[in-house]
Each structure stands twice: as C-alpha cells, then as structure tokens.
C-alpha cells in the first residue's frame, strides 16, 4: 500500500527533514521524493509505503495536517487508491 503526500508553502530550512521525520515516527517509508522551489514557494510530492504504518491511516493524515499547520504549510496525505481513482478516467 502506498500514499501520496503533498507539501506546499513558503520555503524554509528543514522542510524535508521534518516531513520525513514524521513519516519515520509512524513507520512510513519514503520511496520517492520530488521537490522544487518556485520563487519562494516550496512544493514537494512524496510517494510512501504505508504497508507497515504503526497507526490508522486516518490518524497519520491528521498528524501530517497538524505538522503542516505548525510549519505554516499545507500538507495533504492521500491513499494511493483515492489518488488512482481521481486520475483514472
């Protein structure tokens, strides 16, 4: 099972470290990362393996959202099934 995590907000030092640290805290393995800075806006997409996640997925999503608010950013976590359904016609 996989999840897609998106992170958007003003660029700052340590964003990747904080987000991947929170993933590690819940035994979520980061598989792929794509990030860029557009002017001063940080944008990142992570694909993560959630097959060994240590909490319910909905709680992990809430924790990531809370982390985003603490960082002044938007963090959205989506299960791969939802992601695939949204992008399949």
C-alpha positions as CSV (number, residue, x, y, z in Angstrom):
1,X,0.0,0.0,0.0
2,X,1.2,3.5,-0.8
3,X,0.3,7.1,0.0
4,X,1.0,10.4,-1.8
5,X,1.9,13.3,0.4
6,X,2.0,16.9,-1.0
7,X,3.6,19.8,0.8
8,X,3.2,23.4,-0.3
9,X,4.2,26.6,1.4
10,X,6.9,29.3,1.8
11,X,10.4,27.8,1.5
12,X,12.4,27.3,4.7
13,X,15.2,25.2,6.0
14,X,14.3,21.7,7.2
15,X,11.0,21.0,5.5
16,X,12.0,17.7,4.0
17,X,13.6,16.7,7.3
18,X,10.5,17.5,9.4
19,X,8.1,15.7,7.0
20,X,10.2,12.6,6.5
21,X,10.9,12.6,10.3
22,X,7.2,12.5,11.0
23,X,6.8,9.6,8.4
24,X,9.6,7.7,10.2
25,X,7.8,8.2,13.5
26,X,4.9,6.2,12.2
27,X,6.9,3.6,10.3
28,X,6.0,5.1,6.9
29,X,8.8,4.6,4.4
30,X,9.5,7.4,1.9
31,X,10.0,5.8,-1.5
32,X,10.2,8.7,-3.9
33,X,10.5,12.5,-3.5
34,X,10.1,15.3,-6.0
35,X,10.6,18.8,-4.8
36,X,11.1,22.3,-6.3
37,X,11.2,25.9,-5.2
38,X,9.2,28.3,-7.4
39,X,10.3,31.8,-6.5
40,X,9.9,31.4,-2.7
41,X,7.2,28.7,-2.8
42,X,8.3,25.2,-1.8
43,X,6.4,22.3,-3.5
44,X,7.0,18.6,-2.7
45,X,5.4,15.3,-3.6
46,X,6.3,12.2,-1.8
47,X,5.3,8.6,-2.5
48,X,5.4,6.5,0.6
49,X,5.0,2.8,1.5
50,X,2.3,2.6,4.3
51,X,2.2,-1.2,4.5
52,X,3.8,-1.2,7.9
53,X,2.3,2.0,9.3
54,X,2.0,1.9,13.1
55,X,-1.3,3.8,13.4
56,X,-4.5,4.0,11.5
57,X,-4.1,5.8,8.2
58,X,-6.7,8.5,9.1
59,X,-4.7,9.4,12.2
60,X,-1.5,9.6,10.2
61,X,-3.3,12.0,7.8
62,X,-4.4,14.2,10.7
63,X,-0.9,14.2,12.2
64,X,0.6,15.3,8.9
65,X,-2.0,18.1,8.6
66,X,-1.2,19.3,12.1
67,X,2.5,19.3,11.2
68,X,1.7,21.4,8.2
69,X,-0.2,23.9,10.3
70,X,2.7,24.1,12.8
71,X,5.1,24.8,9.9
72,X,2.8,27.3,8.2
73,X,2.4,25.0,5.2
74,X,-0.3,22.8,3.6
75,X,0.4,19.1,3.9
76,X,-2.1,16.7,2.3
77,X,-1.9,12.9,2.5
78,X,-3.9,10.7,0.2
79,X,-4.1,6.9,0.0
80,X,-3.0,5.6,-3.4
81,X,-6.4,4.1,-4.1
82,X,-8.0,7.5,-3.9
83,X,-5.2,9.1,-5.9
84,X,-5.5,6.5,-8.7
85,X,-9.3,6.8,-8.8
86,X,-9.1,10.6,-9.1
87,X,-6.7,10.3,-12.0
88,X,-8.3,7.5,-13.9
89,X,-11.0,8.1,-16.5
